[in-house]
Amino acid sequence: LLKEVLESNLDCEVETFLDSTEALTRLQSKRFDMISFDHRMPKLSGMDLVRILSSTNGPNAKTRILLLTGYRDEAEYSNVELLDHVTILEKPITEDRYMIWVNVLLKGQKKDAA
């Protein structure tokens, strides 16, 4: 669904993955302008992906990340919010709100659009 939203609102190429380990392999080999994923995924969580990508010198170590979650209250978020390239959005999220944040992140800005 988000792929359709992005491609219909932006002139961009979107890659999607059903498996977080496949996504990690791709993220370690190709630079992206922005990354968006859910916190709750099989195998590696969104938090796992953030930690792995941020702790390497790979092509996406500082790429802006939009992390979607329905579990904002979980304590593990406090450390990742310290990373200035990670923005956490609570679900449910509207298409309009998602696109506002995508545009903010693609412009390299960070503001409170909550």
Beta strands, then each sheet from edge to edge (+ up, - down):
strand 1: 34-38
strand 2: 64-69
strand 3: 86-90
sheet 1: 1+ 2+ 3+
end
